[in-house]
Amino acid sequence: MVGPGDTASAVGSGNVEVLATPRLLALMEAATVQAGAAELAPGQTSVGTRVQIEHMRPSPVGAEITVHARLAEVHGRQMRFEVAAEHADGTLVASGQVTRAVVDADKFMARAGGA
């Protein structure tokens, strides 16, 4: 459900009380993490590398949103997902693609300076 903290006004991406595109993208990325989990070996994680979404319809506070992610292609370390978000009545809110790269979690964090 879209809450007050999910709005464009709240996250700074606009001044309207509807689901913010950055928040929608975060929901879509979270869905890809779940959809790609079975592709990962122990010690691996995936990181977002490319996003292409079209946010087509507004969603006011209180709207129920369902996000779907489908693993469409695996090419080497790259996983490409088809993503979509819908209102409770099935109306398409957004769709697109998210690409994630499979990495060794410890090595990635060491390179990032966080290990």
MMTF fields as JSON, N, C-alpha, C and O atoms, coordinates in Angstrom:
{
  "mmtfVersion": "1.0.0",
  "mmtfProducer": "UNKNOWN",
  "numBonds": 459,
  "numAtoms": 460,
  "numGroups": 115,
  "numChains": 1,
  "numModels": 1,
  "chainsPerModel": [1],
  "groupsPerChain": [115],
  "chainIdList": ["A"],
  "bondAtomList": [4, 2, 8, 6, 12, 10, 16, 14, 20, 18, 24, 22, 28, 26, 32, 30, 36, 34, 40, 38, 44, 42, 48, 46, 52, 50, 56, 54, 60, 58, 64, 62, 68, 66, 72, 70, 76, 74, 80, 78, 84, 82, 88, 86, 92, 90, 96, 94, 100, 98, 104, 102, 108, 106, 112, 110, 116, 114, 120, 118, 124, 122, 128, 126, 132, 130, 136, 134, 140, 138, 144, 142, 148, 146, 152, 150, 156, 154, 160, 158, 164, 162, 168, 166, 172, 170, 176, 174, 180, 178, 184, 182, 188, 186, 192, 190, 196, 194, 200, 198, 204, 202, 208, 206, 212, 210, 216, 214, 220, 218, 224, 222, 228, 226, 232, 230, 236, 234, 240, 238, 244, 242, 248, 246, 252, 250, 256, 254, 260, 258, 264, 262, 268, 266, 272, 270, 276, 274, 280, 278, 284, 282, 288, 286, 292, 290, 296, 294, 300, 298, 304, 302, 308, 306, 312, 310, 316, 314, 320, 318, 324, 322, 328, 326, 332, 330, 336, 334, 340, 338, 344, 342, 348, 346, 352, 350, 356, 354, 360, 358, 364, 362, 368, 366, 372, 370, 376, 374, 380, 378, 384, 382, 388, 386, 392, 390, 396, 394, 400, 398, 404, 402, 408, 406, 412, 410, 416, 414, 420, 418, 424, 422, 428, 426, 432, 430, 436, 434, 440, 438, 444, 442, 448, 446, 452, 450, 456, 454],
  "bondOrderList": [1, 1, 1, 1, 1, 1, 1, 1, 1, 1, 1, 1, 1, 1, 1, 1, 1, 1, 1, 1, 1, 1, 1, 1, 1, 1, 1, 1, 1, 1, 1, 1, 1, 1, 1, 1, 1, 1, 1, 1, 1, 1, 1, 1, 1, 1, 1, 1, 1, 1, 1, 1, 1, 1, 1, 1, 1, 1, 1, 1, 1, 1, 1, 1, 1, 1, 1, 1, 1, 1, 1, 1, 1, 1, 1, 1, 1, 1, 1, 1, 1, 1, 1, 1, 1, 1, 1, 1, 1, 1, 1, 1, 1, 1, 1, 1, 1, 1, 1, 1, 1, 1, 1, 1, 1, 1, 1, 1, 1, 1, 1, 1, 1, 1],
  "groupList": [{"groupName": "MET", "atomNameList": ["N", "CA", "C", "O"], "elementList": ["N", "C", "C", "O"], "formalChargeList": [0, 0, 0, 0], "bondAtomList": [1, 0, 2, 1, 3, 2], "bondOrderList": [1, 1, 2], "singleLetterCode": "M", "chemCompType": "L-PEPTIDE LINKING"}, {"groupName": "VAL", "atomNameList": ["N", "CA", "C", "O"], "elementList": ["N", "C", "C", "O"], "formalChargeList": [0, 0, 0, 0], "bondAtomList": [1, 0, 2, 1, 3, 2], "bondOrderList": [1, 1, 2], "singleLetterCode": "V", "chemCompType": "L-PEPTIDE LINKING"}, {"groupName": "GLY", "atomNameList": ["N", "CA", "C", "O"], "elementList": ["N", "C", "C", "O"], "formalChargeList": [0, 0, 0, 0], "bondAtomList": [1, 0, 2, 1, 3, 2], "bondOrderList": [1, 1, 2], "singleLetterCode": "G", "chemCompType": "PEPTIDE LINKING"}, {"groupName": "PRO", "atomNameList": ["N", "CA", "C", "O"], "elementList": ["N", "C", "C", "O"], "formalChargeList": [0, 0, 0, 0], "bondAtomList": [1, 0, 2, 1, 3, 2], "bondOrderList": [1, 1, 2], "singleLetterCode": "P", "chemCompType": "L-PEPTIDE LINKING"}, {"groupName": "ASP", "atomNameList": ["N", "CA", "C", "O"], "elementList": ["N", "C", "C", "O"], "formalChargeList": [0, 0, 0, 0], "bondAtomList": [1, 0, 2, 1, 3, 2], "bondOrderList": [1, 1, 2], "singleLetterCode": "D", "chemCompType": "L-PEPTIDE LINKING"}, {"groupName": "THR", "atomNameList": ["N", "CA", "C", "O"], "elementList": ["N", "C", "C", "O"], "formalChargeList": [0, 0, 0, 0], "bondAtomList": [1, 0, 2, 1, 3, 2], "bondOrderList": [1, 1, 2], "singleLetterCode": "T", "chemCompType": "L-PEPTIDE LINKING"}, {"groupName": "ALA", "atomNameList": ["N", "CA", "C", "O"], "elementList": ["N", "C", "C", "O"], "formalChargeList": [0, 0, 0, 0], "bondAtomList": [1, 0, 2, 1, 3, 2], "bondOrderList": [1, 1, 2], "singleLetterCode": "A", "chemCompType": "L-PEPTIDE LINKING"}, {"groupName": "SER", "atomNameList": ["N", "CA", "C", "O"], "elementList": ["N", "C", "C", "O"], "formalChargeList": [0, 0, 0, 0], "bondAtomList": [1, 0, 2, 1, 3, 2], "bondOrderList": [1, 1, 2], "singleLetterCode": "S", "chemCompType": "L-PEPTIDE LINKING"}, {"groupName": "ASN", "atomNameList": ["N", "CA", "C", "O"], "elementList": ["N", "C", "C", "O"], "formalChargeList": [0, 0, 0, 0], "bondAtomList": [1, 0, 2, 1, 3, 2], "bondOrderList": [1, 1, 2], "singleLetterCode": "N", "chemCompType": "L-PEPTIDE LINKING"}, {"groupName": "GLU", "atomNameList": ["N", "CA", "C", "O"], "elementList": ["N", "C", "C", "O"], "formalChargeList": [0, 0, 0, 0], "bondAtomList": [1, 0, 2, 1, 3, 2], "bondOrderList": [1, 1, 2], "singleLetterCode": "E", "chemCompType": "L-PEPTIDE LINKING"}, {"groupName": "LEU", "atomNameList": ["N", "CA", "C", "O"], "elementList": ["N", "C", "C", "O"], "formalChargeList": [0, 0, 0, 0], "bondAtomList": [1, 0, 2, 1, 3, 2], "bondOrderList": [1, 1, 2], "singleLetterCode": "L", "chemCompType": "L-PEPTIDE LINKING"}, {"groupName": "ARG", "atomNameList": ["N", "CA", "C", "O"], "elementList": ["N", "C", "C", "O"], "formalChargeList": [0, 0, 0, 0], "bondAtomList": [1, 0, 2, 1, 3, 2], "bondOrderList": [1, 1, 2], "singleLetterCode": "R", "chemCompType": "L-PEPTIDE LINKING"}, {"groupName": "GLN", "atomNameList": ["N", "CA", "C", "O"], "elementList": ["N", "C", "C", "O"], "formalChargeList": [0, 0, 0, 0], "bondAtomList": [1, 0, 2, 1, 3, 2], "bondOrderList": [1, 1, 2], "singleLetterCode": "Q", "chemCompType": "L-PEPTIDE LINKING"}, {"groupName": "ILE", "atomNameList": ["N", "CA", "C", "O"], "elementList": ["N", "C", "C", "O"], "formalChargeList": [0, 0, 0, 0], "bondAtomList": [1, 0, 2, 1, 3, 2], "bondOrderList": [1, 1, 2], "singleLetterCode": "I", "chemCompType": "L-PEPTIDE LINKING"}, {"groupName": "HIS", "atomNameList": ["N", "CA", "C", "O"], "elementList": ["N", "C", "C", "O"], "formalChargeList": [0, 0, 0, 0], "bondAtomList": [1, 0, 2, 1, 3, 2], "bondOrderList": [1, 1, 2], "singleLetterCode": "H", "chemCompType": "L-PEPTIDE LINKING"}, {"groupName": "PHE", "atomNameList": ["N", "CA", "C", "O"], "elementList": ["N", "C", "C", "O"], "formalChargeList": [0, 0, 0, 0], "bondAtomList": [1, 0, 2, 1, 3, 2], "bondOrderList": [1, 1, 2], "singleLetterCode": "F", "chemCompType": "L-PEPTIDE LINKING"}, {"groupName": "LYS", "atomNameList": ["N", "CA", "C", "O"], "elementList": ["N", "C", "C", "O"], "formalChargeList": [0, 0, 0, 0], "bondAtomList": [1, 0, 2, 1, 3, 2], "bondOrderList": [1, 1, 2], "singleLetterCode": "K", "chemCompType": "L-PEPTIDE LINKING"}],
  "groupTypeList": [0, 1, 2, 3, 2, 4, 5, 6, 7, 6, 1, 2, 7, 2, 8, 1, 9, 1, 10, 6, 5, 3, 11, 10, 10, 6, 10, 0, 9, 6, 6, 5, 1, 12, 6, 2, 6, 6, 9, 10, 6, 3, 2, 12, 5, 7, 1, 2, 5, 11, 1, 12, 13, 9, 14, 0, 11, 3, 7, 3, 1, 2, 6, 9, 13, 5, 1, 14, 6, 11, 10, 6, 9, 1, 14, 2, 11, 12, 0, 11, 15, 9, 1, 6, 6, 9, 14, 6, 4, 2, 5, 10, 1, 6, 7, 2, 12, 1, 5, 11, 6, 1, 1, 4, 6, 4, 16, 15, 0, 6, 11, 6, 2, 2, 6],
  "groupIdList": [1, 2, 3, 4, 5, 6, 7, 8, 9, 10, 11, 12, 13, 14, 15, 16, 17, 18, 19, 20, 21, 22, 23, 24, 25, 26, 27, 28, 29, 30, 31, 32, 33, 34, 35, 36, 37, 38, 39, 40, 41, 42, 43, 44, 45, 46, 47, 48, 49, 50, 51, 52, 53, 54, 55, 56, 57, 58, 59, 60, 61, 62, 63, 64, 65, 66, 67, 68, 69, 70, 71, 72, 73, 74, 75, 76, 77, 78, 79, 80, 81, 82, 83, 84, 85, 86, 87, 88, 89, 90, 91, 92, 93, 94, 95, 96, 97, 98, 99, 100, 101, 102, 103, 104, 105, 106, 107, 108, 109, 110, 111, 112, 113, 114, 115],
  "secStructList": [7, 7, 7, 4, 4, 4, 5, 2, 2, 2, 2, 6, 1, 7, 1, 1, 1, 5, 5, 7, 2, 2, 2, 2, 2, 2, 2, 2, 2, 2, 2, 2, 2, 2, 2, 2, 4, 4, 4, 7, 7, 6, 6, 3, 3, 3, 3, 3, 3, 3, 3, 3, 3, 3, 3, 7, 1, 7, 7, 5, 6, 6, 7, 7, 3, 3, 3, 3, 3, 3, 3, 3, 3, 3, 3, 6, 6, 3, 3, 3, 3, 3, 3, 3, 3, 3, 3, 6, 6, 7, 7, 3, 3, 3, 3, 3, 3, 3, 3, 3, 3, 3, 3, 3, 2, 2, 2, 2, 2, 2, 2, 2, 6, 7, 7],
  "xCoordList": [0.843, 0.0, 0.892, 1.889, 0.518, 1.257, 1.003, -0.141, 2.081, 1.98, 2.478, 3.059, 2.264, 2.719, 4.222, 4.655, 5.016, 6.462, 6.909, 8.085, 5.981, 6.296, 6.049, 6.301, 5.568, 5.149, 6.315, 7.39, 6.054, 7.059, 7.415, 8.581, 6.432, 6.708, 7.642, 8.548, 7.427, 8.222, 9.654, 10.571, 9.87, 11.229, 11.97, 13.151, 11.286, 11.957, 12.028, 12.824, 11.204, 11.245, 10.105, 9.899, 9.381, 8.269, 7.518, 7.949, 6.387, 5.622, 4.164, 3.262, 3.949, 2.594, 2.536, 3.544, 1.336, 1.126, 0.726, -0.347, 1.603, 1.418, 2.712, 3.754, 2.638, 3.811, 4.958, 4.816, 6.088, 7.276, 7.937, 8.007, 8.418, 9.121, 10.323, 10.521, 11.146, 12.259, 11.792, 12.456, 10.674, 10.139, 9.618, 9.809, 8.962, 8.495, 9.675, 9.613, 10.735, 11.932, 12.498, 12.909, 12.527, 13.029, 12.181, 12.721, 10.868, 9.994, 10.278, 10.288, 10.508, 10.806, 12.146, 12.267, 13.146, 14.446, 14.336, 14.946, 13.57, 13.384, 12.743, 13.099, 11.811, 11.18, 12.19, 12.119, 13.136, 14.152, 15.109, 15.572, 15.41, 16.274, 15.633, 16.301, 14.343, 13.63, 13.554, 13.763, 13.259, 13.092, 14.402, 14.386, 15.534, 16.826, 17.563, 18.654, 16.992, 17.695, 18.121, 19.19, 17.325, 17.644, 18.853, 19.426, 19.24, 20.385, 21.72, 22.778, 21.683, 22.894, 23.451, 22.708, 24.77, 25.475, 25.744, 25.663, 26.062, 26.418, 27.563, 28.533, 27.433, 28.449, 28.255, 28.966, 27.303, 27.03, 25.842, 24.987, 25.814, 24.66, 24.523, 25.326, 23.516, 23.39, 23.248, 22.706, 23.749, 23.701, 23.078, 23.3, 22.308, 21.675, 22.698, 23.58, 22.574, 23.508, 22.815, 23.425, 21.553, 20.844, 19.352, 18.82, 18.687, 17.251, 16.616, 17.126, 15.499, 14.706, 13.244, 12.729, 12.575, 11.163, 10.367, 10.883, 9.105, 8.158, 7.072, 6.347, 6.97, 5.978, 4.796, 4.868, 3.707, 2.622, 1.421, 0.712, 1.181, -0.025, 0.283, 1.129, -0.402, -0.198, -0.908, -1.897, -0.377, -0.964, -1.032, 0.006, -2.236, -2.365, -2.066, -2.001, -1.89, -1.726, -2.93, -4.074, -2.662, -3.706, -3.888, -4.539, -3.325, -3.472, -2.693, -1.587, -3.292, -2.622, -1.844, -2.402, -0.558, 0.315, 0.9, 1.362, 0.879, 1.532, 2.655, 2.455, 3.845, 5.014, 5.413, 5.48, 5.674, 6.084, 7.45, 7.743, 8.281, 9.565, 9.713, 9.48, 10.102, 10.306, 11.709, 12.098, 12.469, 13.807, 13.647, 13.168, 14.045, 13.845, 15.063, 14.932, 16.263, 17.48, 18.651, 18.794, 19.482, 20.752, 21.839, 21.822, 22.786, 23.895, 25.18, 25.497, 25.908, 27.098, 26.686, 25.858, 27.272, 26.95, 25.737, 25.299, 25.202, 24.092, 22.742, 22.535, 21.833, 20.455, 19.551, 19.603, 18.725, 17.799, 16.38, 15.93, 15.695, 14.34, 13.347, 13.65, 12.166, 11.023, 10.255, 9.965, 9.927, 9.235, 7.942, 7.832, 6.979, 5.712, 5.108, 5.321, 4.357, 3.6, 2.161, 1.903, 1.222, -0.203, -0.976, -0.606, -2.058, -3.023, -3.804, -3.727, -4.544, -5.314, -6.314, -6.654, -6.789, -7.755, -7.08, -7.753, -5.748, -5.008, -4.507, -3.83, -4.817, -4.344, -2.827, -2.266, -2.176, -0.718, -0.267, -0.712, 0.617, 1.17, 2.517, 2.814, 3.334, 4.68, 5.175, 4.723, 6.114, 6.747, 8.154, 8.489, 8.969, 10.322, 11.224, 10.776, 12.511, 13.54, 14.548, 14.857, 15.051, 16.125, 17.183, 16.868, 18.44, 19.551, 20.363, 20.66, 20.717, 21.527, 22.738, 22.65, 23.867, 25.09, 25.308, 25.145, 25.678, 25.995, 27.441, 28.343, 27.657, 28.996, 29.24, 28.301, 30.51, 30.898, 30.688, 31.283, 29.857, 29.474, 30.668, 30.783, 31.561, 32.708, 33.66, 34.117, 33.961, 34.864, 34.256, 34.956, 32.972, 32.296, 32.394, 32.721, 32.111, 32.177, 33.6, 33.809, 34.584, 35.98, 36.334, 36.998, 35.895, 36.159, 35.428, 35.912, 34.267, 33.479, 34.006, 33.566, 34.947, 35.503, 34.666, 34.846, 33.748, 32.87, 33.156, 32.364, 34.29, 34.579, 35.833, 36.237],
  "yCoordList": [-1.176, 0.0, 1.245, 1.312, 2.215, 3.474, 4.238, 4.528, 4.558, 5.318, 6.739, 7.051, 7.604, 8.988, 9.111, 10.046, 8.189, 8.23, 7.775, 7.903, 7.239, 6.749, 7.789, 7.523, 8.955, 9.941, 10.757, 10.837, 11.355, 12.226, 13.372, 13.754, 13.916, 14.993, 14.528, 15.258, 13.322, 12.809, 12.488, 12.721, 11.958, 11.553, 12.633, 12.473, 13.736, 14.852, 14.761, 15.463, 13.902, 13.791, 14.557, 14.443, 15.32, 16.111, 16.723, 16.641, 17.34, 17.992, 17.542, 18.313, 16.272, 15.722, 14.497, 13.835, 14.214, 13.118, 11.831, 11.278, 11.365, 10.095, 9.299, 9.841, 8.005, 7.14, 7.734, 8.009, 7.926, 8.487, 7.444, 6.266, 7.889, 6.977, 6.324, 5.123, 7.056, 6.378, 5.278, 4.249, 5.484, 4.458, 3.263, 2.116, 3.531, 2.461, 1.636, 0.407, 2.301, 1.592, 0.714, -0.417, 1.212, 0.406, -0.854, -1.926, -0.734, -1.905, -2.898, -4.11, -2.374, -3.242, -3.949, -5.141, -3.222, -3.856, -4.928, -5.991, -4.663, -5.671, -6.935, -8.046, -6.769, -7.931, -8.719, -9.946, -8.025, -8.741, -9.506, -10.587, -8.962, -9.674, -11.014, -12.048, -10.988, -12.223, -13.17, -14.375, -12.633, -13.471, -14.11, -15.16, -13.488, -14.018, -14.817, -15.322, -14.942, -15.591, -17.019, -17.446, -17.755, -19.157, -19.304, -20.388, -18.23, -18.267, -18.084, -18.261, -17.734, -17.379, -18.557, -19.326, -18.687, -19.677, -19.065, -17.847, -19.893, -19.345, -18.334, -18.569, -17.217, -16.172, -15.166, -14.164, -15.42, -14.487, -13.6, -13.96, -12.442, -11.556, -10.965, -11.254, -10.147, -9.457, -7.971, -7.552, -7.185, -5.728, -5.163, -5.675, -4.117, -3.485, -2.775, -2.081, -2.952, -2.318, -1.487, -0.584, -1.777, -1.033, -1.088, -2.123, 0.047, 0.141, 0.912, 1.942, 0.39, 1.101, 0.861, -0.24, 1.891, 1.734, 2.898, 3.997, 2.62, 3.653, 3.69, 2.715, 4.825, 5.026, 5.731, 6.925, 4.996, 5.471, 6.064, 6.898, 5.639, 6.09, 6.459, 5.829, 7.482, 7.851, 6.883, 6.244, 6.798, 5.958, 6.791, 7.11, 7.151, 7.994, 7.227, 5.998, 7.969, 7.357, 6.45, 6.847, 5.239, 4.259, 3.253, 2.226, 3.529, 2.604, 1.319, 1.342, 0.204, -1.1, -1.305, -1.202, -1.595, -1.816, -3.215, -3.618, -3.951, -5.253, -5.147, -4.658, -5.609, -5.555, -6.977, -7.857, -7.189, -8.497, -8.371, -7.366, -9.388, -9.465, -10.883, -11.858, -10.978, -12.277, -12.302, -11.404, -13.341, -13.501, -13.864, -14.95, -12.962, -13.146, -13.737, -14.452, -13.44, -13.889, -13.905, -13.014, -14.932, -14.998, -15.112, -16.011, -14.183, -14.198, -13.969, -12.838, -15.044, -14.925, -14.5, -15.147, -13.402, -12.885, -11.952, -11.505, -11.661, -10.711, -11.42, -12.422, -10.891, -11.375, -10.214, -9.141, -10.433, -9.394, -9.792, -10.904, -8.873, -9.097, -8.189, -7.036, -8.721, -7.922, -7.584, -8.469, -6.311, -5.879, -5.152, -4.538, -5.234, -4.527, -4.235, -4.971, -3.154, -2.796, -2.541, -1.932, -3.017, -2.889, -2.405, -2.675, -1.684, -1.373, -2.644, -3.625, -2.631, -3.801, -4.259, -5.44, -3.333, -3.697, -4.217, -4.486, -4.358, -4.869, -3.807, -4.136, -2.546, -1.467, -1.362, -1.309, -1.334, -1.247, 0.141, 1.146, 0.191, 1.438, 1.725, 2.864, 0.68, 0.849, -0.489, -1.55, -0.417, -1.635, -1.297, -0.13, -2.326, -2.095, -3.281, -4.422, -2.985, -4.006, -3.552, -2.366, -4.517, -4.288, -5.349, -6.534, -4.924, -5.859, -5.852, -4.797, -7.048, -7.211, -8.059, -8.964, -7.772, -8.555, -9.416, -8.955, -10.669, -11.589, -11.336, -11.338, -11.118, -10.835, -11.636, -12.083, -11.807, -12.353, -11.238, -10.167, -11.477, -10.427, -9.855, -8.636, -10.708, -10.217, -9.405, -8.339, -9.897, -9.169, -7.832, -6.823, -7.833, -6.6, -5.56, -4.4, -5.98, -5.044, -4.573, -3.423, -5.446, -5.035, -3.947, -2.969, -4.115, -3.1, -1.803, -0.716, -1.923, -0.739, -0.031, 1.071, -0.665, -0.069, -0.324, 0.338, -1.284, -1.541, -2.822, -3.237, -3.471, -4.729, -4.6, -5.556],
  "zCoordList": [0.0, 0.0, 0.0, 0.72, -0.811, -0.872, 0.422, 0.771, 1.126, 2.361, 2.167, 1.128, 3.145, 3.039, 2.783, 2.109, 3.306, 3.099, 1.728, 1.386, 0.928, -0.417, -1.502, -2.677, -1.131, -2.129, -2.675, -2.08, -3.829, -4.445, -3.5, -3.405, -2.81, -1.848, -0.745, -0.344, -0.256, 0.864, 0.471, 1.258, -0.729, -1.112, -1.886, -2.193, -2.207, -2.864, -4.378, -5.003, -4.978, -6.439, -7.108, -8.316, -6.334, -6.848, -5.693, -4.543, -6.005, -4.935, -4.93, -4.6, -5.305, -5.309, -4.405, -4.159, -3.921, -2.966, -3.684, -3.442, -4.568, -5.274, -5.158, -4.787, -5.478, -5.408, -6.221, -7.412, -5.559, -6.205, -7.099, -6.75, -8.245, -9.146, -8.466, -8.648, -7.683, -7.003, -6.047, -5.92, -5.384, -4.474, -5.27, -4.868, -6.393, -7.272, -7.77, -7.789, -8.168, -8.626, -7.514, -7.774, -6.288, -5.167, -4.982, -4.71, -5.124, -5.02, -6.147, -5.931, -7.339, -8.48, -8.289, -8.573, -7.812, -7.573, -6.492, -6.612, -5.447, -4.398, -4.974, -4.581, -5.894, -6.529, -7.359, -7.413, -8.011, -8.798, -7.895, -8.261, -6.727, -5.777, -5.42, -5.413, -5.125, -4.788, -5.986, -5.841, -7.156, -8.348, -8.803, -9.445, -8.477, -8.905, -7.859, -8.124, -6.673, -5.559, -5.874, -5.438, -6.609, -6.909, -7.834, -7.934, -8.506, -9.422, -8.696, -9.3, -7.42, -6.682, -5.903, -5.293, -5.934, -5.124, -3.747, -3.591, -2.75, -1.437, -1.571, -2.291, -0.87, -0.912, -2.032, -2.094, -2.915, -4.0, -3.653, -2.845, -4.283, -4.241, -5.63, -6.517, -5.82, -7.1, -6.831, -5.809, -7.774, -7.661, -8.932, -10.029, -8.77, -9.919, -10.783, -10.276, -12.097, -13.032, -14.099, -14.671, -14.375, -15.421, -15.125, -14.723, -15.331, -15.095, -16.245, -16.684, -16.716, -17.713, -17.363, -17.556, -16.847, -16.504, -17.074, -17.281, -17.318, -17.715, -16.648, -16.446, -15.97, -14.911, -15.568, -15.861, -15.8, -16.657, -15.939, -16.502, -14.684, -13.995, -12.55, -11.915, -12.024, -10.623, -9.681, -10.041, -8.474, -7.425, -6.152, -5.573, -5.704, -4.519, -3.236, -3.229, -2.163, -0.845, -0.594, -0.815, -0.134, 0.124, -0.997, -0.803, -2.17, -3.3, -3.037, -2.497, -3.431, -3.351, -4.644, -5.736, -4.515, -5.667, -5.552, -4.484, -6.652, -6.721, -7.737, -8.849, -7.348, -8.228, -8.59, -7.731, -9.869, -10.378, -11.039, -11.688, -10.872, -11.581, -12.111, -11.397, -13.372, -14.01, -14.589, -15.335, -14.24, -14.801, -16.27, -16.597, -17.15, -18.587, -19.276, -20.27, -18.747, -19.427, -18.45, -17.613, -18.573, -17.846, -18.897, -19.737, -18.838, -19.791, -18.994, -18.625, -18.735, -17.89, -16.497, -15.856, -16.032, -14.696, -14.701, -13.641, -15.864, -15.978, -15.942, -16.627, -15.139, -15.096, -15.499, -14.897, -16.518, -16.964, -16.569, -16.848, -15.924, -15.429, -16.147, -16.451, -16.411, -16.846, -15.574, -14.769, -15.389, -14.177, -14.537, -15.598, -13.642, -13.828, -12.46, -11.497, -12.398, -11.196, -11.616, -12.654, -10.795, -11.109, -9.893, -8.75, -10.167, -9.121, -8.8, -9.541, -7.716, -7.288, -8.346, -8.405, -9.183, -10.228, -11.497, -12.492, -11.466, -12.612, -13.569, -14.543, -13.322, -14.18, -14.083, -12.988, -15.232, -15.266, -14.833, -15.386, -13.845, -13.329, -13.974, -14.332, -14.119, -14.665, -15.188, -14.758, -16.128, -16.624, -17.091, -17.297, -17.254, -17.732, -17.522, -17.416, -17.465, -17.304, -16.258, -16.14, -15.507, -14.542, -14.795, -14.902, -14.892, -15.047, -13.765, -13.205, -13.309, -12.11, -12.452, -13.282, -11.819, -11.997, -10.764, -9.635, -10.99, -9.897, -9.483, -10.321, -8.184, -7.662, -6.386, -5.727, -6.053, -4.757, -3.734, -3.856, -2.74, -1.794, -1.038, -0.912, -0.533, 0.237, -0.628, -0.215, -1.823, -2.725, -3.138, -3.218, -3.395, -3.783, -2.671, -2.924, -1.445, -0.32, -0.062, 0.323, -0.267, -0.097, -1.109, -0.764, -2.353, -3.383, -3.076, -3.394, -2.459, -2.129, -0.881, -0.555, -0.189, 1.015, 2.251, 3.274, 2.167, 3.302, 4.043, 4.889, 3.739, 4.442, 5.271, 5.934]
}
